[in-house]
Structure formats: structure tokens, C-alpha cells
Amino acid sequence: MAQVQKNTTDWQTDSFPNPLPDGTGDMEYLKEVELLFPIEEGVDEETVELELPNLQEGTTSPKGLENVGGNQQTISFCFLRFFHANPSVGAVDIYINGIKAVSGITYRKFTEYKKARQGYYRISVYAAGDIRKPIFTARLNLIGGRIYTAALIGTATSPGLELITDNQRVLGSNFAFVRFIQLSQNAPLLDVYIDQRLRIEDLAYQEISRYLSLLPGSHQLKFLNSETQANILEDPDMTLRRARAYSVYIIGDLDDRVGLQVVIALEGVSYLIFS
């Protein structure tokens, strides 16, 4: 049974390092993954899409977000957390602009969210305790007013970083909101079933699904191979709370003894404050 992730790895810095100096905008940086909110046909009482107000970049969400201020105003900071989702890499240290920010984060663990100024950042990931050569480096462009998860993904020979924009929209008080993020490089296309009903088709590597609205309580998850319909993975008890947003991550190596795993994470919109 997969439970909502609670154990986290501490940051090594009291505050997030400053962004790189101005003029670095021509650097190559990771492509941001935007949220998708398509309208779903045939919506019933158990599946209601989020009602989304129009928001400009760099603004806070409206008061309906519960704990985010109601006045829309330009803000210059965001929130970011790291997630270790690479099954082929052991514990790692994460450096931001040359400063050690995270020490010894292990597979399947998250950091807490940390407030960061908008701008460009250089991320270097090393095997824990070894700074001779980074496993990989990447550059991020963080935008104010957003909430991010930076996931360490890939394999030992092809590691990388996926920058995922977390939900920051209005959460209805009667439902829980769930999306699915496929971060297993060798998993097949997946069909996602919730309570024996097909909800997502052909979920591919590095793909992020739309959000689904579900009644709070316990739900059964099942992931099938989209082509063969073989049962790949299941979780008989995904417990959700009302007015919360969750990401369900599919991670792991299909060929490994452990195989694929499900990690369910509460998103920052459920408790972070933009102030």
C-alpha cells in the first residue's frame, strides 16, 4: 500500500542560494513542464474538473486557494522542492550555484519546499560525499509565483532533472485533486484505473496527466500495460483528504527485482503561503 509521502530530507542551507547574475538568460536551461487542464467530457459527480480563474504569470492565486492572499500582485519568489526518483543512483548531494544545499538525499525521498527568488540557477548533483565529478548538471529558470518539484530522473548512464510545475489554483472544498506523473524510463505506456474505471490512457515517460477530482476517502489504483492490458502495478488503498492536491509518481526500474513503485506526494498548494 502506497501512503502519502511524509519523510523528507533536510536542506543544508537556511535560505535558498541567490540566483545567478543578470545576463545569464541565454544559457540553456530545462524546459518547464506546464500543467494541463483539458475539459473532460461526461463529467459526473465523482469527477469534477478544477474551476480555473485566469491568472497572469508572476501573480498569486485568488483567495479561493485558501491560504494564499486574495490580492493578485506581482511577486518575485517561488517555492521549490527536490525529489529523488532515479533508482539507479544512490544517495546524492545537490549543489545550487556552487553551494551545497541538500546532503545525502536517497531514492524516493523529497526535500521540503524552500522559498527561492526567481531567476536562473545552476544545479550540480554529486554522489553523496564525493565532489570529484558531478553525476550531472542542469540549469533552471524559476519564475515568481509558482510552485515547483525538481525530480532527479533517468538511469545511471542517462541521469537528468525534470522541472515540474505544481498546482497553484483554486481547490474546491468538497473534493481531492490528483494527477499522475510517469518517471520510470523503461515502463510501457500505462492505462490508469481508479476504482475499476479507466481514467487516464497511454501515460508515457515524463508525461504529466491532467488533474482529476475525486471524493475524499479510499480509492483503488491500478496501472495496466496499455498495449497488452497486463497488470503492471496497483495500490488497493489510496487515501485522499478533501481540499488537497496530490501527485502520484510512478517510479522505478521495470527490470529490477523491486520493479515499479508508486509514491504519492501532497502538493504545496495544500499548505504553502505566498506572503
Backbone as numpy.savetxt, mean C-alpha at the origin, in Angstrom:
# Nx Ny Nz CAx CAy CAz Cx Cy Cz
-5.24 -18.13 8.83 -6.08 -16.92 8.83 -5.21 -15.68 8.83
-5.42 -14.80 7.86 -4.67 -13.54 7.81 -5.35 -12.51 8.69
-4.57 -11.84 9.51 -5.10 -10.80 10.37 -4.56 -9.45 9.93
-5.26 -8.39 10.32 -4.80 -7.05 9.99 -3.44 -6.82 10.62
-2.48 -6.40 9.80 -1.10 -6.25 10.26 -1.01 -5.20 11.37
-0.38 -5.57 12.50 -0.23 -4.66 13.63 1.23 -4.45 14.01
2.06 -5.49 13.84 3.47 -5.36 14.20 4.21 -4.52 13.17
4.93 -3.53 13.64 5.64 -2.64 12.74 7.09 -2.51 13.16
7.92 -2.03 12.23 9.32 -1.76 12.49 9.50 -0.28 12.75
10.26 0.07 13.78 10.45 1.47 14.15 11.35 2.19 13.16
11.11 3.48 13.02 12.01 4.35 12.28 13.24 4.64 13.14
14.37 4.91 12.47 15.61 5.24 13.16 15.80 6.75 13.30
14.94 7.51 12.67 15.03 8.97 12.72 13.77 9.53 13.35
13.94 10.61 14.14 12.78 11.26 14.76 11.90 11.93 13.71
12.53 12.47 12.68 11.79 13.15 11.63 12.28 12.63 10.27
11.44 12.76 9.28 11.78 12.33 7.93 12.86 13.24 7.37
13.90 12.70 6.70 14.94 13.56 6.13 14.36 14.59 5.17
15.05 15.71 5.02 14.61 16.74 4.09 14.72 16.25 2.66
13.88 16.79 1.76 13.98 16.39 0.35 15.28 16.88 -0.27
15.60 16.33 -1.43 16.78 16.77 -2.16 16.62 18.22 -2.57
17.72 18.94 -2.80 17.64 20.35 -3.18 16.84 20.56 -4.45
16.31 21.78 -4.63 15.60 22.12 -5.86 16.51 21.89 -7.06
15.86 21.61 -8.20 16.63 21.39 -9.41 16.86 19.93 -9.71
16.26 19.04 -8.90 16.43 17.61 -9.14 15.24 17.04 -9.90
14.39 17.90 -10.41 13.18 17.42 -11.06 13.43 16.64 -12.33
14.63 16.75 -12.91 14.91 16.02 -14.13 15.43 14.62 -13.85
15.54 14.23 -12.55 15.98 12.88 -12.22 14.89 11.87 -12.57
15.33 10.68 -12.90 14.36 9.61 -13.12 13.84 9.14 -11.77
12.53 9.08 -11.63 11.97 8.61 -10.37 10.82 7.65 -10.65
10.40 6.96 -9.62 9.39 5.93 -9.79 8.07 6.51 -10.22
7.39 5.76 -11.07 6.06 6.14 -11.51 5.06 5.93 -10.38
4.28 6.95 -10.09 3.28 6.81 -9.03 2.12 5.96 -9.51
1.58 5.18 -8.60 0.42 4.35 -8.89 -0.81 5.07 -8.35
-1.68 5.50 -9.25 -2.84 6.27 -8.85 -3.99 5.33 -8.49
-4.85 5.80 -7.59 -6.04 5.03 -7.24 -7.03 5.01 -8.40
-7.70 3.89 -8.56 -8.71 3.76 -9.60 -10.06 3.57 -8.92
-11.03 4.37 -9.33 -12.37 4.28 -8.76 -13.41 4.20 -9.87
-13.41 3.14 -10.68 -14.42 3.02 -11.73 -15.78 2.75 -11.12
-16.82 3.12 -11.84 -18.18 2.84 -11.39 -18.51 1.39 -11.71
-18.99 0.67 -10.75 -19.30 -0.74 -10.93 -20.79 -0.90 -11.19
-21.13 -1.63 -12.24 -22.52 -1.86 -12.55 -23.12 -2.89 -11.60
-24.42 -2.79 -11.41 -25.10 -3.77 -10.58 -24.76 -3.69 -9.11
-24.55 -2.48 -8.60 -24.20 -2.32 -7.20 -25.38 -2.71 -6.32
-25.11 -3.51 -5.28 -26.17 -3.89 -4.36 -25.87 -3.34 -2.98
-26.68 -3.72 -1.99 -26.55 -3.13 -0.67 -25.25 -3.51 0.02
-24.60 -4.59 -0.44 -23.35 -5.00 0.17 -22.13 -4.48 -0.57
-22.36 -3.82 -1.70 -21.25 -3.31 -2.49 -21.59 -1.92 -2.99
-21.11 -0.92 -2.31 -21.38 0.46 -2.66 -20.07 1.16 -2.92
-19.91 1.77 -4.08 -18.66 2.45 -4.39 -18.53 3.72 -3.54
-17.30 4.10 -3.27 -17.05 5.34 -2.54 -17.63 6.53 -3.29
-18.22 7.45 -2.55 -18.65 8.71 -3.12 -17.46 9.65 -3.08
-17.00 10.08 -4.24 -15.74 10.80 -4.31 -15.94 12.25 -4.69
-15.63 13.17 -3.81 -15.67 14.58 -4.17 -14.48 14.91 -5.05
-14.56 15.99 -5.78 -13.45 16.44 -6.60 -12.44 17.16 -5.73
-11.20 16.66 -5.74 -10.14 17.25 -4.94 -9.00 17.68 -5.83
-8.44 18.83 -5.57 -7.27 19.27 -6.30 -6.03 18.69 -5.66
-4.98 18.53 -6.47 -3.72 18.04 -5.92 -3.21 19.01 -4.86
-2.62 18.45 -3.83 -2.05 19.28 -2.78 -3.07 19.86 -1.83
-4.27 19.25 -1.75 -5.27 19.74 -0.80 -5.63 18.62 0.15
-6.17 19.02 1.29 -6.64 18.00 2.22 -7.98 17.48 1.75
-8.40 16.37 2.32 -9.71 15.84 2.02 -10.76 16.60 2.82
-12.04 16.52 2.44 -13.09 17.25 3.15 -13.35 16.66 4.53
-14.21 17.32 5.29 -14.46 16.93 6.67 -15.03 15.53 6.77
-15.70 15.06 5.73 -16.26 13.71 5.73 -15.21 12.64 5.94
-13.93 13.00 5.85 -12.85 12.04 6.08 -12.70 11.74 7.55
-13.46 12.40 8.38 -13.58 12.12 9.81 -12.56 12.91 10.61
-11.25 12.62 10.44 -10.27 13.30 11.29 -9.34 14.21 10.50
-9.75 14.55 9.28 -8.97 15.50 8.48 -9.75 16.79 8.41
-9.08 17.91 8.54 -9.73 19.20 8.60 -10.65 19.47 7.44
-11.74 20.20 7.69 -12.73 20.44 6.66 -12.33 21.49 5.64
-11.46 22.42 5.99 -11.08 23.47 5.06 -10.01 22.96 4.11
-10.31 22.99 2.80 -9.33 22.56 1.83 -8.26 23.64 1.72
-7.02 23.24 1.90 -5.93 24.19 1.83 -4.71 23.46 1.32
-3.86 24.24 0.62 -2.64 23.65 0.10 -1.73 23.27 1.26
-1.22 22.06 1.23 -0.31 21.60 2.28 0.94 21.06 1.63
2.05 21.14 2.34 3.35 20.82 1.76 3.94 19.54 2.31
3.14 18.74 3.01 3.68 17.48 3.52 2.73 16.33 3.18
3.26 15.13 3.29 2.49 13.92 3.05 2.85 12.90 4.13
2.31 11.71 4.04 2.69 10.61 4.93 3.19 9.44 4.09
4.22 8.76 4.60 4.78 7.60 3.89 5.16 6.51 4.87
4.92 5.27 4.48 5.41 4.11 5.23 6.06 3.15 4.24
6.93 2.28 4.76 7.56 1.24 3.95 6.93 -0.11 4.29
6.91 -0.99 3.28 6.42 -2.35 3.43 7.41 -3.29 2.75
7.94 -4.27 3.50 8.89 -5.24 2.95 8.10 -6.40 2.37
8.01 -6.46 1.04 7.21 -7.49 0.37 8.04 -8.32 -0.59
9.36 -8.34 -0.41 10.24 -9.13 -1.27 10.68 -10.39 -0.53
10.14 -11.56 -0.91 10.43 -12.78 -0.16 11.85 -13.29 -0.34
12.57 -12.77 -1.34 13.91 -13.26 -1.66 15.01 -12.47 -0.96
14.63 -11.43 -0.25 15.60 -10.56 0.41 15.36 -10.63 1.92
16.42 -10.78 2.70 16.28 -10.83 4.15 16.04 -9.45 4.75
16.40 -9.29 6.01 16.24 -8.00 6.69 17.08 -6.93 5.97
16.54 -5.73 5.87 17.23 -4.65 5.16 17.22 -3.37 5.98
18.20 -2.52 5.67 18.25 -1.15 6.17 17.87 -0.22 5.03
17.10 0.82 5.34 16.66 1.77 4.31 17.25 3.14 4.63
17.96 3.68 3.65 18.55 5.02 3.76 17.77 5.98 2.87
17.51 7.17 3.41 16.82 8.22 2.66 17.76 9.40 2.55
18.15 9.74 1.32 19.11 10.82 1.08 20.37 10.66 1.92
20.83 9.41 2.02 22.07 9.13 2.74 21.93 8.97 4.23
20.73 9.13 4.77 20.50 9.01 6.21 19.78 7.70 6.50
20.31 6.95 7.46 19.67 5.68 7.82 18.34 5.96 8.50
17.27 5.53 7.85 15.93 5.84 8.34 15.23 4.64 8.94
15.49 3.44 8.41 14.83 2.22 8.89 15.90 1.15 9.04
15.91 0.46 10.18 16.93 -0.53 10.46 16.33 -1.93 10.61
16.81 -2.86 9.78 16.47 -4.26 9.96 15.02 -4.64 9.73
14.34 -3.97 8.83 12.95 -4.35 8.55 12.95 -5.70 7.84
12.07 -6.58 8.25 12.02 -7.94 7.72 10.79 -8.14 6.84
10.83 -9.24 6.11 9.76 -9.59 5.19 8.40 -9.60 5.89
7.41 -9.02 5.23 6.02 -8.92 5.67 5.80 -7.81 6.70
6.82 -7.06 7.07 6.65 -6.00 8.08 6.49 -4.63 7.41
5.77 -3.75 8.12 5.60 -2.35 7.74 6.35 -1.47 8.73
6.68 -0.26 8.32 6.97 0.80 9.28 5.66 1.51 9.58
5.66 2.34 10.60 4.55 3.27 10.79 4.63 4.34 9.69
3.55 5.07 9.50 3.60 6.23 8.61 4.45 7.32 9.24
5.20 8.03 8.40 6.00 9.16 8.86 5.66 10.38 7.99
5.52 11.52 8.65 5.24 12.77 7.93 6.48 13.20 7.15
6.32 13.54 5.88 7.44 13.93 5.02 7.09 15.17 4.21
8.08 16.03 3.99 7.87 17.19 3.12 7.80 16.73 1.67
6.99 17.42 0.88 6.93 17.07 -0.54 8.27 17.37 -1.22
8.59 16.59 -2.22 9.84 16.77 -2.92 10.42 15.46 -3.38
11.69 15.50 -3.81 12.37 14.33 -4.35 13.27 13.70 -3.27
13.28 12.36 -3.26 14.08 11.62 -2.28 14.81 10.47 -2.97
16.02 10.22 -2.49 16.80 9.09 -2.98 16.74 7.98 -1.93
16.24 6.82 -2.33 16.07 5.68 -1.44 17.14 4.64 -1.77
17.91 4.24 -0.76 18.92 3.19 -0.93 18.61 2.08 0.06
18.54 0.85 -0.45 18.20 -0.31 0.38 19.41 -1.24 0.45
19.86 -1.55 1.67 21.02 -2.39 1.90 20.61 -3.63 2.71
21.36 -4.71 2.55 21.23 -5.82 3.48 21.53 -5.29 4.88
20.76 -5.72 5.87 20.89 -5.17 7.22 22.33 -5.28 7.71
22.88 -4.14 8.15 24.22 -4.10 8.71 25.35 -4.09 7.69
25.03 -4.02 6.40 26.07 -4.08 5.36 25.87 -2.92 4.39
26.77 -1.92 4.44 26.62 -0.74 3.58 27.63 -0.74 2.44
28.22 -1.90 2.13 29.21 -1.93 1.06 28.58 -1.68 -0.31
27.42 -2.26 -0.55 26.76 -2.10 -1.84 25.26 -2.21 -1.65
24.49 -1.24 -2.16 23.03 -1.31 -1.99 22.42 -2.45 -2.81
21.34 -3.00 -2.30 20.57 -3.98 -3.06 19.95 -3.29 -4.27
19.45 -2.09 -4.04 18.97 -1.25 -5.15 18.80 0.18 -4.63
18.71 1.11 -5.54 18.41 2.50 -5.22 17.24 2.95 -6.09
16.52 3.93 -5.61 15.39 4.48 -6.36 15.19 5.92 -5.95
14.47 6.67 -6.76 14.13 8.06 -6.43 12.62 8.22 -6.44
12.13 8.91 -5.43 10.70 9.12 -5.27 10.37 10.60 -5.40
9.21 10.88 -5.96 8.67 12.24 -5.96 7.42 12.22 -5.11
7.47 12.81 -3.92 6.35 12.83 -3.00 5.60 14.14 -3.13
4.28 14.06 -3.15 3.42 15.22 -3.35 2.64 15.50 -2.08
2.57 16.75 -1.69 1.87 17.13 -0.47 0.40 16.73 -0.49
-0.12 16.39 0.68 -1.52 16.05 0.81 -1.86 14.62 0.47
-0.84 13.78 0.27 -1.10 12.38 -0.09 -0.57 11.43 0.99
-1.03 10.19 0.91 -0.62 9.14 1.82 -0.04 8.00 0.98
1.18 7.58 1.30 1.88 6.61 0.46 2.29 5.37 1.24
2.34 4.25 0.52 3.05 3.06 0.96 4.11 2.74 -0.08
5.38 2.65 0.34 6.48 2.30 -0.56 6.82 0.84 -0.29
6.51 -0.04 -1.25 6.67 -1.48 -1.05 7.95 -1.97 -1.72
8.76 -2.71 -0.95 9.93 -3.39 -1.51 9.43 -4.66 -2.17
9.66 -4.79 -3.49 9.07 -5.90 -4.25 10.14 -6.57 -5.10
9.73 -7.58 -5.87 10.61 -8.24 -6.81 11.25 -9.49 -6.26
12.44 -9.80 -6.80 13.19 -10.99 -6.39 14.60 -10.58 -6.01
15.43 -11.56 -5.67 16.82 -11.27 -5.31 17.58 -10.67 -6.47
17.27 -11.10 -7.69 17.98 -10.62 -8.88 17.29 -9.42 -9.53
16.07 -9.17 -9.16 15.33 -8.05 -9.76 14.50 -7.34 -8.70
15.17 -6.72 -7.71 14.43 -6.02 -6.65 13.98 -4.63 -7.12
13.02 -4.07 -6.43 12.55 -2.74 -6.79 11.64 -2.16 -5.73
11.09 -1.00 -6.03 10.22 -0.29 -5.10 8.96 0.12 -5.84
7.81 -0.17 -5.25 6.52 0.23 -5.80 5.92 1.30 -4.90
5.71 2.50 -5.46 5.12 3.59 -4.69 3.62 3.58 -4.90
2.88 3.34 -3.83 1.43 3.17 -3.90 0.75 4.32 -3.18
-0.19 4.95 -3.84 -0.95 6.03 -3.21 -2.12 5.43 -2.45
-2.14 5.66 -1.14 -3.23 5.14 -0.31 -4.46 6.03 -0.42
-5.60 5.47 -0.05 -6.85 6.22 -0.08 -6.80 7.42 0.84
-7.35 8.55 0.42 -7.48 9.72 1.28 -8.82 10.41 1.04
-9.82 9.62 0.71 -11.12 10.14 0.36 -12.14 9.90 1.47
-13.37 10.33 1.21 -14.45 10.20 2.19 -14.74 8.74 2.49
-14.83 8.38 3.76 -15.20 7.04 4.17 -16.60 7.06 4.75
-17.51 6.31 4.16 -18.86 6.21 4.72 -18.84 5.49 6.04
-19.76 5.81 6.92 -19.75 5.27 8.28 -20.33 3.87 8.39
-20.98 3.38 7.32 -21.67 2.10 7.43 -20.93 0.94 6.77
-19.80 1.23 6.11 -19.12 0.20 5.36 -17.62 0.19 5.67
-16.98 -0.91 5.33 -15.52 -0.99 5.29 -15.11 -1.01 3.82
-13.90 -0.50 3.53 -13.45 -0.34 2.16 -12.16 -1.13 1.94
-12.14 -1.96 0.90 -11.06 -2.90 0.69 -10.61 -2.86 -0.77
-9.29 -2.89 -0.97 -8.74 -3.06 -2.32 -7.68 -4.17 -2.26
-7.27 -4.64 -3.44 -6.33 -5.74 -3.54 -5.11 -5.31 -4.36
-3.92 -5.66 -3.84 -2.67 -5.25 -4.47 -1.82 -6.50 -4.66
-1.48 -6.83 -5.90 -0.78 -8.08 -6.22 0.72 -7.78 -6.35
1.52 -8.26 -5.40 2.96 -7.99 -5.39 3.80 -9.27 -5.46
3.21 -10.36 -5.92 3.97 -11.59 -6.13 4.35 -11.71 -7.59
5.67 -11.70 -7.86 6.13 -11.62 -9.24 5.78 -12.85 -10.07
5.72 -14.03 -9.45 5.48 -15.22 -10.26 4.10 -15.84 -10.05
3.20 -15.10 -9.44 1.83 -15.58 -9.31 1.11 -15.42 -10.65
0.15 -16.29 -10.95 -0.63 -16.14 -12.18 -1.64 -15.00 -12.04
-2.33 -14.69 -13.11 -3.47 -13.79 -13.01 -4.47 -14.38 -12.02
-5.00 -13.53 -11.15 -5.85 -14.02 -10.07 -7.28 -13.49 -10.18
-8.23 -14.36 -9.92 -9.62 -13.96 -9.71 -9.86 -13.92 -8.21
-10.46 -12.85 -7.74 -10.68 -12.66 -6.31 -12.15 -12.89 -5.99
-12.40 -13.84 -5.09 -13.76 -14.13 -4.63 -13.91 -13.68 -3.18
-15.02 -13.03 -2.89 -15.36 -12.65 -1.52 -16.71 -13.26 -1.20
-16.75 -14.07 -0.17 -17.97 -14.76 0.22 -18.58 -15.52 -0.96
-17.71 -16.24 -1.68 -18.10 -17.10 -2.81 -18.57 -16.33 -4.04
-18.36 -15.03 -4.06 -18.80 -14.22 -5.21 -17.59 -13.61 -5.89
-17.50 -13.72 -7.21 -16.39 -13.17 -7.98 -16.47 -11.64 -7.97
-15.40 -10.99 -7.47 -15.42 -9.54 -7.37 -14.34 -8.86 -8.22
-13.19 -9.49 -8.38 -12.10 -8.92 -9.17 -11.60 -10.00 -10.12
-11.42 -9.66 -11.39 -10.93 -10.61 -12.37 -9.53 -10.24 -12.86
-8.71 -11.25 -13.11 -7.40 -11.10 -13.78 -6.49 -10.09 -13.08
-6.39 -10.18 -11.77 -5.49 -9.29 -11.04 -4.05 -9.69 -11.34
-3.26 -8.75 -11.88 -1.91 -9.04 -12.35 -0.86 -8.47 -11.41
0.39 -8.88 -11.63 1.51 -8.39 -10.83 1.60 -6.87 -10.89
1.76 -6.26 -9.73 1.84 -4.81 -9.54 0.54 -4.08 -9.86
-0.53 -4.81 -9.97 -1.83 -4.18 -10.22 -2.53 -3.88 -8.90
-3.25 -2.76 -8.90 -4.02 -2.33 -7.73 -5.49 -2.29 -8.13
-6.33 -2.98 -7.41 -7.74 -3.03 -7.77 -8.46 -1.75 -7.34
-9.68 -1.63 -7.77 -10.57 -0.59 -7.26 -10.91 -0.93 -5.81
-11.48 0.04 -5.10 -11.97 -0.23 -3.75 -13.36 -0.85 -3.82
-13.59 -1.81 -2.96 -14.91 -2.38 -2.78 -15.43 -1.98 -1.40
-16.71 -1.77 -1.32 -17.35 -1.45 -0.03 -18.05 -2.68 0.48
-17.70 -3.10 1.69 -18.27 -4.31 2.28 -18.87 -4.00 3.65
-19.84 -4.80 4.03 -20.37 -4.66 5.37 -19.30 -5.05 6.38
-19.25 -4.38 7.52 -18.27 -4.77 8.54 -18.55 -6.18 9.05
-17.50 -6.82 9.54 -17.64 -8.18 10.04 -16.69 -9.12 9.32
-16.97 -10.40 9.36 -16.10 -11.43 8.81 -16.49 -11.77 7.38
-15.48 -11.92 6.52 -15.69 -12.28 5.12 -14.69 -13.36 4.72
-15.08 -14.18 3.78 -14.21 -15.24 3.27 -13.56 -14.79 1.98
-12.23 -14.93 1.91 -11.46 -14.58 0.71 -10.98 -15.83 0.02
-10.99 -15.81 -1.31 -10.43 -16.91 -2.08 -9.84 -16.35 -3.36
-8.64 -16.83 -3.71 -7.95 -16.40 -4.91 -7.77 -17.62 -5.82
-8.28 -17.51 -7.06 -8.20 -18.60 -8.02 -7.33 -18.19 -9.20
-6.64 -19.17 -9.78 -5.93 -18.95 -11.04 -6.95 -18.58 -12.10
-6.80 -17.41 -12.72 -7.81 -16.93 -13.66 -7.98 -17.85 -14.86
-6.90 -18.54 -15.24 -6.96 -19.41 -16.43 -7.48 -20.80 -16.10
-6.97 -21.40 -15.03 -7.32 -22.79 -14.72 -8.40 -22.92 -13.65
-8.65 -21.82 -12.93 -9.60 -21.81 -11.81 -9.15 -22.69 -10.65
-7.86 -23.01 -10.61 -7.32 -23.73 -9.46 -7.26 -22.80 -8.26
-7.52 -23.35 -7.08 -7.49 -22.56 -5.85 -6.04 -22.30 -5.47
-5.64 -21.02 -5.47 -4.26 -20.64 -5.19 -4.06 -20.28 -3.72
-5.03 -19.58 -3.15 -4.86 -19.02 -1.80 -6.22 -18.68 -1.25
-6.40 -18.83 0.06 -7.66 -18.41 0.66 -7.47 -18.00 2.11
-8.40 -17.19 2.57 -8.43 -16.74 3.96 -9.88 -16.84 4.42
-10.20 -17.75 5.32 -11.59 -17.96 5.70 -12.18 -16.89 6.60
-11.34 -15.99 7.12 -11.87 -15.01 8.08 -11.13 -13.68 7.94
-11.58 -12.83 7.02 -11.08 -11.46 6.91 -12.07 -10.57 7.68
-11.64 -10.08 8.83 -12.52 -9.30 9.69 -12.30 -7.81 9.46
-13.36 -7.09 9.14 -13.28 -5.67 8.80 -14.14 -4.85 9.77
-13.69 -3.62 10.02 -14.44 -2.69 10.86 -15.01 -1.57 10.01
-16.14 -1.05 10.43 -16.81 0.01 9.68 -15.97 1.28 9.67
-16.13 2.06 8.60 -15.43 3.35 8.42 -13.91 3.17 8.45
-13.42 2.05 7.92 -11.99 1.81 7.82 -11.66 1.42 6.38
-10.46 1.76 5.93 -9.99 1.36 4.61 -8.82 0.39 4.77
-8.82 -0.67 3.96 -7.81 -1.72 4.06 -7.21 -2.00 2.68
-5.93 -2.38 2.69 -5.29 -2.94 1.50 -4.97 -4.40 1.79
-5.36 -5.26 0.86 -5.05 -6.69 0.96 -3.92 -6.97 -0.03
-2.73 -7.27 0.50 -1.56 -7.51 -0.33 -1.39 -9.01 -0.56
-1.19 -9.40 -1.82 -0.82 -10.77 -2.14 0.69 -10.76 -2.40
1.44 -11.49 -1.57 2.89 -11.47 -1.66 3.43 -12.90 -1.62
4.73 -13.05 -1.85 5.37 -14.35 -1.72 5.82 -14.92 -3.05
6.42 -16.10 -2.97 6.95 -16.83 -4.12 6.13 -18.09 -4.30
5.44 -18.19 -5.44 4.57 -19.33 -5.68 5.34 -20.65 -5.67
6.62 -20.61 -6.04 7.43 -21.83 -6.12 8.12 -22.17 -4.80
8.03 -21.29 -3.84 8.68 -21.53 -2.55 7.83 -22.45 -1.69
8.44 -23.06 -0.70 7.72 -23.96 0.19 6.57 -23.25 0.90
6.80 -22.02 1.29 5.76 -21.25 1.99 4.66 -20.81 1.03
5.03 -20.53 -0.21 4.05 -20.13 -1.21 3.59 -18.69 -1.06
2.38 -18.42 -1.50 1.83 -17.07 -1.42 1.22 -16.82 -0.05
1.21 -15.55 0.33 0.58 -15.15 1.59 -0.28 -13.91 1.37
-1.22 -13.73 2.28 -2.07 -12.53 2.29 -1.68 -11.69 3.50
-1.44 -10.41 3.28 -1.20 -9.45 4.36 -2.25 -8.36 4.25
-3.01 -8.17 5.31 -4.07 -7.16 5.33 -3.61 -5.98 6.18
-3.59 -4.79 5.59 -3.07 -3.61 6.29 -4.14 -2.53 6.36
-4.28 -1.95 7.55 -5.16 -0.80 7.73 -4.49 0.42 7.10
-5.24 1.17 6.30 -4.67 2.33 5.62 -4.73 3.57 6.51
-3.81 4.49 6.24 -3.65 5.67 7.08 -4.85 6.58 7.15
-5.69 6.57 6.11 -6.87 7.43 6.12 -7.76 7.13 7.32
-7.63 5.93 7.88 -8.47 5.53 9.00 -8.10 6.23 10.31
-6.88 6.81 10.37 -6.48 7.41 11.65 -5.50 8.58 11.55
-4.89 8.83 10.37 -3.94 9.94 10.27 -4.66 11.29 10.28
-3.93 12.31 10.71 -4.49 13.67 10.77 -3.59 14.60 9.96
-4.17 15.29 8.99 -3.44 16.32 8.25 -3.65 17.65 8.97
-2.65 18.02 9.76 -2.75 19.30 10.49 -1.37 19.83 10.76
